Amino acid sequence: MAVFFSSNISAQQKNTQPKKKKIEYEAGEITSNKNIKGGAKLLKGSVKFKHENVIMTCDSSYFNDKKQELEAFGNVRITQGDTMQLTGKYLKYNGSKKIAEVEKDVVLTERRMNLTTNYLTYDLNTSTASYHNGGLLNSEGNTLKSEHGYYNSKSKEFSFKKNVLLTNPQYTMEGDTLRYNTFTKVAYFLGPTKIKSNENTIYCENGWYDTDKDISQFNKNAVINTNGQQLKGDSIYYNRKKRFGKAIKNISIIDTVQKIIINGDYAEYDETDENSIVTGHALFNQLYDNDTLTLNADTLRATYLKKDSAGKNIPDLKKRIMFAYHHVKFFKSDIQGKCDSLVYLYSDSTMQLFKQPVMWSEKNQLTAEKIELQTRNGKIKLITLTNTAFIISEEDSARFNQVKGEKIRGYFLNNDLHKIYIEGNGQSIYYAKEGEKYIGVNKADCTDMLILMKDSEIDKITFIKKPDAVLYPLNEIPSEELILKDMNNRFKERPQSRKTIFN
């Protein structure tokens, strides 16, 4: 049975404060002589110290009973409570301050966590440990390295500073300051932090990461980079297991491959299907070499049209598609438009407009129940108008050139409308000129027509099927005959700049 030696004096104290307990000790051999520095005792063989709720063991030790200090050598071990254990090769302990300094092959173990370093200070008053020469923490699949570290045994929380590296089988995390709770397995980071995995790279300057559930939130300059796409936001939530993220405030999605930038107030992104949705001041920018298409809507949603046998999307840029809906407006230097909903095909930069769509190009306004715009390399190639199709242009505030049909195809050359083909129930009204002088109004009904344009004005009309055309003098045609049925002048709605699409 162990017998501890103690120098406590059993006497009534005048001070009502409880007196600190002194260090108790035992050893196989205890030597005390004047040759030992400072009057310390030399303890050898199964040396054991007890100080309140702390047990310290070693191979040998110098112990100064008066100063309540000791130095311990070889197989040093400190235990506090049922779970904390600290080992090393050298220990310096101050019993008055209850501060332990452990050196050489230091290992701090608690439950399924262990910390290794070469020098560690442990404060038994607060149950906190610190190191400043580099340390390595292993905790259930997570490995953490840093220059400086602090551990609170009561709260189970680590603080790491300078050159922090967290390694997990799925990712690595680099940063400047990191707090990690070994019980909750949640990491909190302050300062620039980068998280790398096979799927993406994440950067932020504030946030947290639940390493057990793989759920995280990134704040302050938060960015997620995935396969040529970048998601930014004031705050980004990310579930790595589900590969799902959402961003809040000042968000942007940048596609470097397609040269597309999308902005808004809120966004969600599913990496598995590569689906995304953006709401709140949603803004779409398609960048071309010399121009940009800017589009505003209540909501933008991007997805793929191609699915596998399980119904999941197959990422294929040829099948990439974007939906814009409610209060859609767009501006490009050579064409502008407005509608309630729009579909954009990434593969060939084709737009389809629905619900009271209207487009403007140069002097022309184009309307129909459905409009489709095809571009190539940033230049307009073809516009198709379907059902109640109209193309009109203003001669002045009272005169309009008009073309109407069931379907109209407008062909462009260098972004100028140069040829119009009308299919089915074709009708036209245009003002004929000689120089700057009007000579009459040409009104025609013809099943199919071909119109050639020059300088954004009608140059020549070819009537293909069942033509009925008359050139009227200006003063011989009633005013009501100068407007085709269903013609709608919407020039006042035309966006005049990129800023006006938000009006």
Backbone torsions as a table, in degrees:
resi	resn	phi	psi	omega
1	MET	NA	133.7	-177.1
2	ALA	-72.0	136.0	175.5
3	VAL	-119.5	118.4	-179.2
4	PHE	-91.7	139.9	174.1
5	PHE	-94.3	139.5	180.0
6	SER	-143.5	145.4	179.1
7	SER	-101.1	14.5	177.2
8	ASN	-62.1	135.8	178.0
9	ILE	-100.4	124.1	-179.6
10	SER	-81.5	100.7	179.9
11	ALA	-152.7	152.4	179.4
12	GLN	-74.2	127.4	-177.9
13	GLN	-94.9	138.6	175.8
14	LYS	-69.6	-34.4	179.6
15	ASN	-74.8	130.2	-178.6
16	THR	-76.2	-15.1	178.4
17	GLN	-69.2	137.7	179.5
18	PRO	-64.6	135.6	-179.1
19	LYS	-77.6	139.2	179.4
20	LYS	-63.0	137.2	178.3
21	LYS	-71.5	143.2	177.2
22	LYS	-88.8	165.5	-177.8
23	ILE	-71.1	130.6	173.8
24	GLU	-100.2	151.0	-174.3
25	TYR	-150.4	160.8	173.1
26	GLU	-153.1	154.9	178.8
27	ALA	-163.8	161.9	177.6
28	GLY	-70.6	-29.7	-179.4
29	GLU	-143.6	129.6	179.8
30	ILE	-125.4	122.7	-178.2
31	THR	-120.1	135.5	178.6
32	SER	-138.4	116.6	175.7
33	ASN	-152.3	169.4	-173.6
34	LYS	-69.8	-14.7	-179.3
35	ASN	-77.6	-15.9	179.4
36	ILE	-82.5	129.7	-173.8
37	LYS	-55.7	132.3	173.3
38	GLY	67.8	16.3	179.1
39	GLY	72.6	21.5	-179.4
40	ALA	-77.7	161.6	175.4
41	LYS	-97.3	146.3	174.4
42	LEU	-102.4	121.7	-178.0
43	LEU	-112.9	133.7	178.8
44	LYS	-136.7	153.6	174.1
45	GLY	75.7	105.1	178.7
46	SER	49.0	50.0	-178.6
47	VAL	-70.9	135.1	-178.7
48	LYS	-142.7	131.7	176.0
49	PHE	-119.2	148.3	174.1
50	LYS	-132.0	126.1	176.9
51	HIS	-133.5	103.7	-174.7
52	GLU	56.1	-116.7	-175.6
53	ASN	-98.1	17.8	-177.3
54	VAL	-114.2	134.9	176.0
55	ILE	-114.5	131.2	177.7
56	MET	-125.6	132.6	178.5
57	THR	-129.4	155.9	179.3
58	CYS	-166.1	178.7	177.4
59	ASP	-81.2	-40.9	179.1
60	SER	-152.6	163.3	-175.3
61	SER	-161.2	148.4	165.0
62	TYR	-100.8	126.3	-177.8
63	PHE	-126.8	125.1	177.7
64	ASN	-104.4	104.7	-175.9
65	ASP	-66.1	-37.1	-177.2
66	LYS	-67.2	-46.0	-178.6
67	LYS	-85.1	-9.2	-176.7
68	GLN	55.9	49.3	178.7
69	GLU	-131.1	151.8	177.8
70	LEU	-148.6	154.4	169.5
71	GLU	-121.4	132.8	-177.2
72	ALA	-123.6	146.5	-174.9
73	PHE	-132.0	139.7	172.6
74	GLY	72.7	122.8	177.2
75	ASN	49.9	45.8	179.4
76	VAL	-69.0	135.0	178.6
77	ARG	-143.3	129.4	176.6
78	ILE	-120.8	130.7	176.0
79	THR	-126.0	138.5	177.5
80	GLN	-136.0	121.0	-177.0
81	GLY	71.6	-158.5	-175.4
82	ASP	-92.9	-15.4	-169.3
83	THR	-119.7	-27.8	-173.2
84	MET	-88.9	131.8	177.5
85	GLN	-140.7	134.2	-178.0
86	LEU	-127.9	125.7	-178.1
87	THR	-126.5	158.4	177.5
88	GLY	-177.5	-168.0	-178.6
89	LYS	-108.1	-15.4	-179.5
90	TYR	-144.7	140.1	-179.7
91	LEU	-135.8	134.3	169.5
92	LYS	-121.3	122.8	-173.5
93	TYR	-128.6	130.6	176.4
94	ASN	-107.1	108.5	-176.4
95	GLY	-70.0	-28.8	179.5
96	SER	-68.7	-41.9	-179.6
97	LYS	-92.8	-13.0	-177.2
98	LYS	56.8	46.5	178.3
99	ILE	-114.3	126.9	178.4
100	ALA	-112.6	132.8	175.1
101	GLU	-116.2	117.9	-175.9
102	VAL	-115.7	135.6	-177.1
103	GLU	-128.8	158.5	172.5
104	LYS	66.9	114.4	178.3
105	ASP	50.8	49.0	-177.0
106	VAL	-77.4	134.8	176.9
107	VAL	-135.1	121.0	174.3
108	LEU	-105.4	120.6	-176.3
109	THR	-121.0	135.2	174.8
110	GLU	-150.3	116.8	-176.0
111	ARG	53.3	-123.1	-176.8
112	ARG	-99.8	33.0	179.8
113	MET	-128.2	138.5	171.3
114	ASN	-141.2	143.1	-179.0
115	LEU	-119.1	130.7	178.3
116	THR	-118.7	141.2	177.5
117	THR	-162.6	178.4	178.3
118	ASN	-102.6	-15.6	178.6
119	TYR	-150.3	127.5	-177.7
120	LEU	-142.3	137.6	175.0
121	THR	-106.7	130.8	-179.1
122	TYR	-123.6	121.9	178.7
123	ASP	-96.6	108.9	-177.0
124	LEU	-73.9	-17.6	176.9
125	ASN	-66.4	-45.7	-175.5
126	THR	-105.8	-1.4	-177.7
127	SER	57.2	43.3	179.7
128	THR	-121.6	142.4	179.5
129	ALA	-119.9	152.2	177.2
130	SER	-147.4	149.9	174.3
131	TYR	-139.2	155.6	-175.9
132	HIS	-140.3	14.5	178.5
133	ASN	-124.0	25.9	179.8
134	GLY	94.1	135.9	-180.0
135	GLY	-150.3	161.7	-178.7
136	LEU	-133.3	124.1	179.2
137	LEU	-109.8	133.2	172.2
138	ASN	-118.5	124.9	-178.6
139	SER	-146.8	98.5	172.6
140	GLU	46.9	60.3	175.7
141	GLY	91.3	-10.6	178.4
142	ASN	-107.6	131.2	176.8
143	THR	-117.6	129.1	-177.4
144	LEU	-124.5	129.4	175.3
145	LYS	-118.7	148.8	174.8
146	SER	-166.3	163.3	176.1
147	GLU	-74.4	-44.8	-179.2
148	HIS	-121.0	146.8	178.7
149	GLY	-151.1	149.3	179.0
150	TYR	-135.9	137.9	-179.6
151	TYR	-133.9	130.9	176.2
152	ASN	-107.9	111.9	-176.0
153	SER	-67.3	-26.0	-179.6
154	LYS	-75.1	-46.8	-178.5
155	SER	-87.6	-9.1	-178.5
156	LYS	63.4	31.1	-174.6
157	GLU	-117.1	133.2	174.8
158	PHE	-100.9	149.9	168.4
159	SER	-126.1	125.2	-179.2
160	PHE	-116.5	141.9	179.8
161	LYS	-139.4	145.0	175.5
162	LYS	67.1	119.8	178.4
163	ASN	52.7	49.9	-178.8
164	VAL	-80.8	132.8	177.7
165	LEU	-135.7	117.9	175.1
166	LEU	-106.5	124.6	-179.3
167	THR	-115.9	131.1	179.7
168	ASN	-132.4	154.7	178.1
169	PRO	-55.5	-25.0	-177.4
170	GLN	-98.1	-20.1	-173.8
171	TYR	-163.3	169.4	170.3
172	THR	-125.8	147.9	-178.8
173	MET	-127.6	123.6	178.7
174	GLU	-116.6	138.2	-179.7
175	GLY	-165.3	-174.7	-178.9
176	ASP	-102.8	-39.3	-179.4
177	THR	-138.5	129.6	-176.4
178	LEU	-143.7	133.7	171.6
179	ARG	-109.5	137.9	-177.2
180	TYR	-138.5	128.2	179.4
181	ASN	-101.0	117.5	-176.0
182	THR	-72.0	-17.3	178.3
183	PHE	-85.2	-49.8	-179.3
184	THR	-84.5	-18.3	-177.8
185	LYS	62.4	30.8	177.7
186	VAL	-103.8	130.3	176.9
187	ALA	-103.7	133.7	176.5
188	TYR	-115.1	131.7	-177.5
189	PHE	-123.8	142.2	177.6
190	LEU	-126.9	137.8	-177.3
191	GLY	88.7	174.5	-177.4
192	PRO	-55.9	125.2	-177.6
193	THR	-136.0	136.7	179.4
194	LYS	-126.6	131.4	179.4
195	ILE	-119.4	122.4	-177.2
196	LYS	-115.5	139.1	173.5
197	SER	-146.3	178.3	177.3
198	ASN	-67.1	-27.1	-175.5
199	GLU	-87.0	-36.0	-173.8
200	ASN	-162.1	175.2	172.9
201	THR	-127.7	131.9	-176.4
202	ILE	-119.7	138.7	176.1
203	TYR	-131.5	141.4	172.7
204	CYS	-161.9	176.4	179.5
205	GLU	-124.5	8.1	176.8
206	ASN	-169.5	142.4	177.0
207	GLY	158.3	-167.4	179.5
208	TRP	-146.8	159.2	-178.5
209	TYR	-142.8	119.9	174.3
210	ASP	-86.1	100.8	-173.6
211	THR	-71.4	-18.5	178.7
212	ASP	-81.0	-46.3	-178.1
213	LYS	-91.2	-8.6	-177.5
214	ASP	59.5	40.2	176.7
215	ILE	-117.2	139.7	-175.2
216	SER	-148.3	162.6	172.7
217	GLN	-138.6	132.0	-176.7
218	PHE	-119.6	131.6	-178.0
219	ASN	-125.6	162.4	175.5
220	LYS	61.6	103.6	179.0
221	ASN	55.9	38.5	-177.1
222	ALA	-73.7	136.4	-178.9
223	VAL	-143.0	135.2	170.6
224	ILE	-120.0	123.2	177.9
225	ASN	-107.3	124.5	-177.6
226	THR	-141.4	116.6	171.7
227	ASN	43.9	54.3	177.0
228	GLY	81.0	1.6	176.8
229	GLN	-116.4	146.7	-178.9
230	GLN	-129.9	129.8	177.1
231	LEU	-112.7	124.1	178.7
232	LYS	-120.0	156.5	175.6
233	GLY	-177.6	161.1	174.4
234	ASP	-62.1	-34.9	178.8
235	SER	-143.8	131.7	179.7
236	ILE	-125.9	126.5	173.5
237	TYR	-100.2	137.7	-176.7
238	TYR	-142.6	130.1	174.6
239	ASN	-111.0	105.9	-174.2
240	ARG	-68.4	-36.8	-179.4
241	LYS	-64.1	-42.1	179.6
242	LYS	-87.8	-8.9	-178.1
243	ARG	54.6	47.8	-177.4
244	PHE	-126.7	135.1	178.3
245	GLY	-135.6	156.2	173.8
246	LYS	-143.0	146.5	-177.2
247	ALA	-125.6	146.3	-176.9
248	ILE	-128.6	131.1	174.4
249	LYS	68.3	131.4	176.5
250	ASN	50.0	45.5	-176.3
251	ILE	-87.9	154.4	173.1
252	SER	-150.1	141.7	174.0
253	ILE	-117.2	120.4	-176.3
254	ILE	-114.7	120.8	177.0
255	ASP	-106.4	103.0	-176.2
256	THR	-72.5	-24.9	179.8
257	VAL	-72.1	-48.5	-177.9
258	GLN	-89.1	-3.3	-178.2
259	LYS	56.3	53.3	-178.2
260	ILE	-124.9	137.9	174.5
261	ILE	-126.0	127.3	179.4
262	ILE	-121.1	130.6	179.3
263	ASN	-121.7	160.6	177.7
264	GLY	177.1	-172.0	179.2
265	ASP	-96.7	-23.4	-176.9
266	TYR	-149.4	139.2	179.9
267	ALA	-144.6	148.0	171.1
268	GLU	-126.2	145.0	-177.7
269	TYR	-141.7	125.0	177.6
270	ASP	-106.1	109.2	-176.6
271	GLU	-69.4	-29.2	-177.5
272	THR	-61.3	-50.6	179.5
273	ASP	-96.7	-6.1	-174.5
274	GLU	55.5	44.9	173.9
275	ASN	-98.1	144.3	176.5
276	SER	-144.0	152.9	177.1
277	ILE	-139.2	138.4	-179.3
278	VAL	-130.8	133.0	178.7
279	THR	-133.5	166.4	177.8
280	GLY	75.8	99.4	-178.2
281	HIS	52.3	41.4	-177.6
282	ALA	-64.4	131.7	-175.9
283	LEU	-135.9	129.1	-179.1
284	PHE	-115.8	129.4	177.1
285	ASN	-125.5	118.8	172.2
286	GLN	-102.1	116.1	-175.0
287	LEU	-90.6	130.1	173.3
288	TYR	-114.2	177.8	-176.7
289	ASP	-60.9	-45.2	-174.8
290	ASN	-121.5	9.9	-176.2
291	ASP	-158.1	170.5	178.4
292	THR	-140.4	134.1	171.8
293	LEU	-92.0	118.9	-179.7
294	THR	-112.3	126.9	-175.8
295	LEU	-130.4	135.2	179.1
296	ASN	-120.1	140.2	178.4
297	ALA	-156.9	168.3	175.1
298	ASP	-66.5	-41.2	-175.2
299	THR	-141.9	138.9	172.4
300	LEU	-121.3	135.8	178.8
301	ARG	-136.8	129.2	179.8
302	ALA	-116.7	139.0	-178.2
303	THR	-156.5	-170.7	176.5
304	TYR	-121.2	147.0	179.7
305	LEU	-85.9	-19.3	-175.3
306	LYS	-94.2	129.3	-178.7
307	LYS	-126.1	155.1	177.1
308	ASP	-88.9	-174.2	-176.5
309	SER	-64.3	-23.5	179.3
310	ALA	-88.4	0.1	178.4
311	GLY	87.8	6.4	179.2
312	LYS	-88.8	149.4	179.8
313	ASN	-66.2	143.2	173.9
314	ILE	-105.0	111.7	-179.1
315	PRO	-59.3	114.1	-178.9
316	ASP	-151.5	112.3	-175.3
317	LEU	-58.1	-26.6	179.0
318	LYS	-69.1	-18.7	-179.8
319	LYS	-112.4	10.4	179.6
320	ARG	-70.4	137.8	-176.2
321	ILE	-144.9	145.6	176.4
322	MET	-123.7	137.2	175.4
323	PHE	-109.1	133.0	172.4
324	ALA	-122.6	128.6	-178.5
325	TYR	-140.9	145.3	179.4
326	HIS	75.0	119.4	175.6
327	HIS	56.5	49.2	-178.6
328	VAL	-81.4	131.4	171.8
329	LYS	-138.6	146.6	176.6
330	PHE	-143.6	156.7	-178.1
331	PHE	-140.0	131.4	169.3
332	LYS	-139.1	151.8	-172.8
333	SER	-56.2	-30.8	-176.6
334	ASP	-103.3	-8.1	-179.5
335	ILE	-156.6	143.5	178.3
336	GLN	-133.4	161.1	-178.1
337	GLY	-161.6	170.3	-177.3
338	LYS	-157.5	140.8	176.8
339	CYS	-168.2	-178.5	177.3
340	ASP	-90.9	-36.2	179.9
341	SER	-144.7	153.1	-172.8
342	LEU	-147.1	146.3	174.9
343	VAL	-120.5	131.8	-178.7
344	TYR	-122.3	120.4	178.2
345	LEU	-93.9	118.5	-177.0
346	TYR	-65.9	-34.4	-171.6
347	SER	-57.4	-43.3	-178.5
348	ASP	-128.7	18.3	178.5
349	SER	53.1	45.1	178.8
350	THR	-97.6	134.3	176.6
351	MET	-113.7	137.9	173.7
352	GLN	-120.5	125.8	-175.9
353	LEU	-110.3	136.9	-177.5
354	PHE	-131.4	157.6	175.9
355	LYS	64.1	94.2	179.6
356	GLN	51.0	49.8	-179.4
357	PRO	-75.6	150.0	175.4
358	VAL	-148.3	142.3	176.4
359	MET	-134.6	152.5	177.7
360	TRP	-128.3	135.0	177.2
361	SER	-140.7	120.2	-175.0
362	GLU	53.4	-120.7	-178.5
363	LYS	-90.3	0.7	-168.9
364	ASN	-103.5	143.5	171.6
365	GLN	-113.3	133.7	-178.1
366	LEU	-122.5	127.2	178.6
367	THR	-136.3	157.2	176.6
368	ALA	-176.5	178.3	173.8
369	GLU	-72.5	-30.0	177.1
370	LYS	-143.0	137.7	177.6
371	ILE	-125.8	136.2	175.4
372	GLU	-125.3	128.7	-178.7
373	LEU	-117.2	124.1	178.8
374	GLN	-111.5	132.2	179.5
375	THR	-126.1	164.4	175.9
376	ARG	-148.4	124.0	-178.4
377	ASN	54.0	38.1	176.7
378	GLY	81.8	1.6	-179.4
379	LYS	-112.2	141.7	179.3
380	ILE	-72.0	132.0	178.1
381	LYS	-110.4	-42.9	-173.7
382	LEU	-153.2	138.1	170.4
383	ILE	-121.1	129.3	178.6
384	THR	-115.2	123.8	178.7
385	LEU	-109.9	128.3	-175.2
386	THR	-124.0	129.1	177.4
387	ASN	68.6	121.7	-176.7
388	THR	47.5	50.8	-175.6
389	ALA	-81.3	133.4	-178.5
390	PHE	-135.5	139.9	163.7
391	ILE	-127.8	123.5	178.8
392	ILE	-130.6	155.3	173.9
393	SER	-141.7	147.1	-178.1
394	GLU	-86.5	124.2	166.9
395	GLU	-81.9	-43.2	170.9
396	ASP	-159.0	-171.2	-175.0
397	SER	-63.4	-17.8	-177.0
398	ALA	-113.6	-11.0	-175.2
399	ARG	-120.8	132.6	-179.0
400	PHE	-132.0	129.8	166.4
401	ASN	-79.4	135.1	-173.1
402	GLN	-136.9	141.0	173.0
403	VAL	-132.8	133.1	-176.2
404	LYS	-136.9	147.8	175.9
405	GLY	-174.3	174.8	177.3
406	GLU	-69.7	-38.5	176.7
407	LYS	-141.8	135.6	178.1
408	ILE	-127.7	132.6	173.5
409	ARG	-113.3	124.5	177.7
410	GLY	-109.4	120.3	-177.8
411	TYR	-100.8	137.3	-175.2
412	PHE	-114.4	147.0	174.4
413	LEU	-132.6	117.6	-174.8
414	ASN	53.8	42.6	177.3
415	ASN	67.9	11.1	175.3
416	ASP	-108.0	134.4	176.6
417	LEU	-68.6	116.1	-175.4
418	HIS	-121.1	-13.1	179.9
419	LYS	-150.8	134.3	179.6
420	ILE	-125.5	129.6	177.9
421	TYR	-119.2	122.1	-177.9
422	ILE	-106.7	130.4	178.7
423	GLU	-118.5	121.2	173.2
424	GLY	82.9	118.7	176.3
425	ASN	52.0	45.8	-178.6
426	GLY	-69.4	137.6	175.4
427	GLN	-140.1	147.9	178.6
428	SER	-149.4	147.6	169.7
429	ILE	-135.4	123.5	174.5
430	TYR	-145.5	151.3	-175.9
431	TYR	-92.0	119.6	-179.7
432	ALA	-84.1	140.3	-177.6
433	LYS	-129.7	153.3	164.2
434	GLU	-122.4	105.3	-171.1
435	GLY	69.1	-124.6	178.8
436	GLU	-98.9	3.4	-175.2
437	LYS	-101.4	131.3	175.5
438	TYR	-74.3	134.7	178.4
439	ILE	-113.1	-7.9	178.6
440	GLY	161.1	-177.6	178.8
441	VAL	-120.3	125.8	177.9
442	ASN	-96.5	117.9	178.7
443	LYS	-118.3	127.8	-174.8
444	ALA	-138.6	144.9	169.0
445	ASP	-120.3	127.3	-179.0
446	CYS	-158.7	138.1	-177.6
447	THR	-55.5	-52.2	178.4
448	ASP	-126.9	143.4	179.4
449	MET	-137.9	155.6	171.5
450	LEU	-127.3	122.8	-177.7
451	ILE	-118.5	129.9	175.6
452	LEU	-102.6	137.0	-176.3
453	MET	-109.8	153.0	174.8
454	LYS	-147.4	124.5	-178.2
455	ASP	54.0	42.3	178.1
456	SER	64.3	18.6	176.7
457	GLU	-127.9	154.6	179.8
458	ILE	-65.7	126.2	179.8
459	ASP	-105.7	-38.3	-177.0
460	LYS	-155.8	140.4	176.8
461	ILE	-120.2	131.7	174.0
462	THR	-114.1	120.5	179.4
463	PHE	-91.8	121.0	-170.5
464	ILE	-95.0	-44.3	-177.1
465	LYS	-130.2	129.8	173.5
466	LYS	47.0	63.4	-178.3
467	PRO	-79.4	148.8	173.2
468	ASP	-145.6	95.6	-173.0
469	ALA	-129.1	140.0	-179.9
470	VAL	-138.3	137.5	173.6
471	LEU	-100.3	112.2	-177.7
472	TYR	-97.8	140.0	167.3
473	PRO	-62.5	150.4	-174.9
474	LEU	-57.3	-35.5	-175.1
475	ASN	-90.5	5.5	-177.1
476	GLU	-113.1	5.9	179.6
477	ILE	-118.9	127.7	179.7
478	PRO	-59.3	147.5	-177.6
479	SER	-60.9	-33.5	-179.8
480	GLU	-68.4	-17.7	178.9
481	GLU	-84.2	-5.2	-177.1
482	LEU	-90.1	-1.4	179.1
483	ILE	-124.5	122.7	176.6
484	LEU	-73.7	150.3	-179.7
485	LYS	-59.6	137.5	178.5
486	ASP	75.1	4.7	176.2
487	MET	-66.5	134.9	-175.7
488	ASN	-133.2	111.5	178.8
489	ASN	-79.6	112.6	-178.3
490	ARG	-122.5	23.8	-178.0
491	PHE	-61.6	-27.6	-179.9
492	LYS	-68.9	-18.8	179.8
493	GLU	-85.7	-6.4	-173.4
494	ARG	-66.3	125.4	174.8
495	PRO	-65.3	131.7	-178.1
496	GLN	-96.1	-12.2	178.5
497	SER	-160.6	173.8	178.9
498	ARG	-63.4	-36.4	-178.5
499	LYS	-64.7	-33.0	-173.9
500	THR	-74.9	-10.2	178.0
501	ILE	-70.8	-11.1	177.8
502	PHE	-90.8	-8.2	-179.1
503	ASN	-70.4	NA	NA
